[in-house]
């Protein structure tokens, strides 16, 4: 399995999971043109993606979801709450950045391609939507997806663990998390690759430019994980088989990659972790997994 982080942060999030048999996308937080550009930069054709999983309805996770799903016929998997969420009723938190009042962008209002009917009129393409929950695993061609309830300021957000059926490899994706519980941490204890939110440095957040109300939401129980909280979860989830650990959703205002990585290294010292440790970029892509190029027939 290879994992392509197409970008992670308050400006957009998208993660592509790839095996020789299937490609699936987790979140589509960039406009369609930018999303496609990033996919092609890692040699992935958007037509080869067979499913889109949406973790929640905030704009930095769904900005291109509706338009891309229609254009490339991606079935969408999300909770009932996420699918029903309306932009006018939701407030995007992401990591603050002074944009707390922006409404999230529902999948139904993005620019959408239209098809032509027999009489020449035009109509919107329909997106096939599948409702998921935390009780039932979703079975795709080469992936089994288990969903975990995520504490975040959204309608019905989820984190997930994806298992590759052909190899048994597991990748856990947990970002936009306000607080940790033992049960939540245990859900990610057997992953080969782990992508965790390390949103903010607590001192930088306290001293930073955000209004006090925004600071409270970011650091609150339905906000985002700090570097210290992320490191705690990583330490509790570390095992001999964990090959890659990636810090995601770093705030560009209240964090720095070097600060987040230093906090993680300090906490993991002595716990036996021997895998790679990296911070996911916002403006470029990164790839985890096999060195050989995986080719997937369309």
MARDREN-842636 format. One line per field, with one value per residue (C-alpha): residue number from 1; x, y, z. Coordinates in steps of 0.001 Angstrom, whole numbers, plus 500000, padded with zeros to 6 digits. Layout:
<recs>
vexke	c(NUM_...)
px	c(X_...)
py	c(Y_...)
pz	c(Z_...)
</recs>
This chain:
<recs>
vexke	c(1_2_3_4_5_6_7_8_9_10_11_12_13_14_15_16_17_18_19_20_21_22_23_24_25_26_27_28_29_30_31_32_33_34_35_36_37_38_39_40_41_42_43_44_45_46_47_48_49_50_51_52_53_54_55_56_57_58_59_60_61_62_63_64_65_66_67_68_69_70_71_72_73_74_75_76_77_78_79_80_81_82_83_84_85_86_87_88_89_90_91_92_93_94_95_96_97_98_99_100_101_102_103_104_105_106_107_108_109_110_111_112_113_114_115_116_117_118_119_120_121_122_123_124_125_126_127_128_129_130_131_132_133_134_135_136_137_138_139_140_141_142_143_144_145_146_147_148_149_150_151_152_153_154_155_156_157_158_159_160_161_162_163_164_165_166_167_168_169_170_171_172_173_174_175_176_177_178_179_180_181_182_183_184_185_186_187_188_189_190_191_192_193_194_195_196_197_198_199_200_201_202_203_204_205_206_207_208_209_210_211_212_213_214_215_216_217_218_219_220_221_222_223_224_225_226_227_228_229_230_231_232_233_234_235_236_237_238_239_240_241_242_243_244_245_246_247_248_249_250_251_252_253_254_255_256_257_258_259_260_261_262_263_264_265_266_267_268_269_270_271_272_273_274_275_276_277_278_279_280_281_282_283_284_285_286_287_288_289_290_291_292_293_294_295_296_297_298)
px	c(500000_501004_499504_499657_499011_497881_497940_496902_496079_493426_493522_492642_492949_493019_494627_494780_495129_496534_497095_497715_493969_492227_492535_490302_490341_489762_488417_488552_489357_490760_489009_488705_491464_493939_492869_493450_496795_497984_496755_498538_501728_501820_500918_497311_494556_491340_489361_491141_489732_486838_485493_485550_485273_484324_485192_483012_481448_483900_485132_488763_487602_484793_485638_485957_483941_480688_482150_484858_482463_480157_482888_484650_481682_483086_480622_480711_480834_479955_477813_474176_474989_477726_475540_472682_474740_473928_476477_474229_473849_477458_480512_483891_486504_489506_492251_490816_492994_490468_487866_485651_482571_482878_480149_481287_480715_478198_478799_475621_476656_480044_480293_478968_479207_475900_474785_472562_469187_467602_465684_468836_468190_470891_470701_473071_474761_473765_476349_475899_475972_476479_475700_478288_478344_480707_479123_479556_482737_482520_483786_485360_487297_490638_489830_487843_487068_486270_484956_485474_483410_485526_484986_484899_482741_480825_477506_478696_482478_484511_488074_488937_491170_491538_492743_494081_492436_495193_498059_496566_498218_496395_496432_494760_493615_492641_492445_490000_489832_489017_490043_491246_489725_491245_488712_489545_493277_492812_491072_494434_496694_497408_498220_501188_500793_499315_498280_497487_496441_499108_497319_498786_501422_499556_501895_501754_497964_497695_500034_498754_496479_493178_490280_489832_486633_488480_491327_488795_487200_490501_491740_488318_486865_485457_488358_491795_494635_497718_501225_501367_498038_499052_502319_500437_498195_501170_503024_500013_499547_503172_504103_506843_504908_504236_506287_505169_503904_502705_501676_498721_496594_499326_498200_500151_499619_499893_502425_505640_506729_509961_508052_505554_508280_510397_507454_506747_510374_510653_507532_508424_511945_512487_509239_510872_509443_511699_509569_509628_508322_507220_505019_502516_502801_499942_501210_502816_502344_504119_504034_504380_504853_506412_509120_507947_505358_501949_500110_496358_494475_491517)
py	c(500000_503557_506633_509987_513005_515484_518277_518751_521896_524560_525392_521874_518179_515154_511733_509074_505370_503164_499461_497590_496811_499989_503687_505572_509199_510430_513992_516450_519765_521455_522823_520302_521787_521851_518427_516927_518712_517207_513752_513871_515022_511605_509826_509115_509701_510920_508467_505598_506538_504261_505902_509140_509028_512304_512611_515679_518651_521487_523304_522281_518674_518970_521994_519935_516901_517526_518711_516032_513229_514226_514733_511434_509341_508773_507230_509159_507495_509637_509641_510678_513834_514841_514205_516211_519129_522475_525207_527936_526037_524926_526905_525905_525733_524108_525613_529115_531477_534249_532572_531028_532732_531187_528706_525294_524353_521529_519057_520159_523776_523335_523979_520806_519417_518733_516020_516476_514747_513394_516637_518735_520094_519898_518380_517765_514413_512488_511446_507958_508420_505702_506317_504910_504521_503412_499971_498540_498171_499260_496612_497908_495919_495884_497884_497269_500577_500876_504235_505793_508628_511791_514565_517679_520717_519141_517332_513701_513551_510369_509108_505800_502765_501275_497675_496349_492983_491632_492366_493056_496491_499117_502899_505064_508617_510766_514522_517230_515787_517860_515459_511913_508945_505546_503919_506284_505679_501902_502064_502949_500588_498122_500364_500101_503773_506423_509933_512041_515629_517817_521099_523628_524437_525477_528373_529739_529494_531367_534131_534243_536676_534766_536222_534587_532841_531240_530125_528471_526598_525437_524113_522979_519462_519667_521519_520285_518313_520093_518814_517411_515573_514165_512916_511250_509397_508367_507020_504965_503675_502845_499201_497348_497180_500942_501947_505516_508281_511506_514703_516288_519421_521694_525274_527768_530391_528438_525758_524980_521611_521712_522403_519592_517119_518030_517516_514123_512979_513952_512018_508951_508723_505312_503761_501708_503487_502808_504030_507278_510495_513356_516442_516619_519757_522036_523214_520062_516291_513465_509702_506854_503212_501061_502590_500872_502709_501097_500945_500602_499940_502187)
pz	c(500000_499358_500994_499235_501443_498818_501384_505003_506933_507359_503622_502492_503255_500964_501404_498708_499590_496843_496295_493023_493007_494124_494882_497316_498387_501940_501858_498964_500581_497478_494428_491608_489468_492356_493564_490115_489792_493060_492125_488792_490536_492251_488986_489890_487335_488992_486844_488622_492041_492949_496123_498109_501900_503600_507287_507925_506201_506923_503845_504199_503766_501178_499035_495848_496899_495064_491787_491661_492591_489761_487222_487896_489073_492551_495009_498287_501710_504726_507840_507653_509594_507170_504124_505597_506857_505254_504746_506132_509394_509901_510950_509712_512413_510690_512901_513208_511128_511736_509533_512161_510749_507316_506500_505415_501799_501387_498610_496864_496247_494612_490870_489301_485779_484073_481695_478655_478405_475225_474610_474869_478356_480978_484424_487285_487492_490569_493112_494536_498298_500900_504556_506950_510709_513457_513821_510326_508298_504671_502250_499056_496451_498284_501416_504558_506285_509993_511222_514637_516106_516254_518829_516660_515950_513070_512538_512671_512111_511846_511850_510206_509917_506428_506083_502795_502191_499967_502394_505811_506008_508049_507911_510543_509810_512798_512420_513521_517014_520089_522824_523406_525190_525888_523594_520738_521122_521227_517852_516245_518176_515341_512368_510004_509088_511355_510320_513388_513907_515502_515018_517393_519946_523087_523878_520336_520377_523693_522525_518956_517100_517317_519303_522694_521570_518657_520910_523198_520303_518840_522201_523415_523620_520080_518502_517483_519069_520336_519702_523232_522863_519488_520984_523826_521390_519275_522289_523342_519771_519032_518439_516633_513362_513076_510031_509351_511629_509994_511779_509975_509968_511343_511898_509823_512534_515774_514918_513086_511681_513687_516917_516312_515358_518377_520725_519155_519293_522943_523897_521827_523223_524747_523501_520744_517699_514703_511817_509873_511423_509155_509161_506305_504161_503180_499815_498432_498481_500274_499718_502206_501371_498660_496527_493359_491303_491576_488267_488308_485099_484398)
</recs>
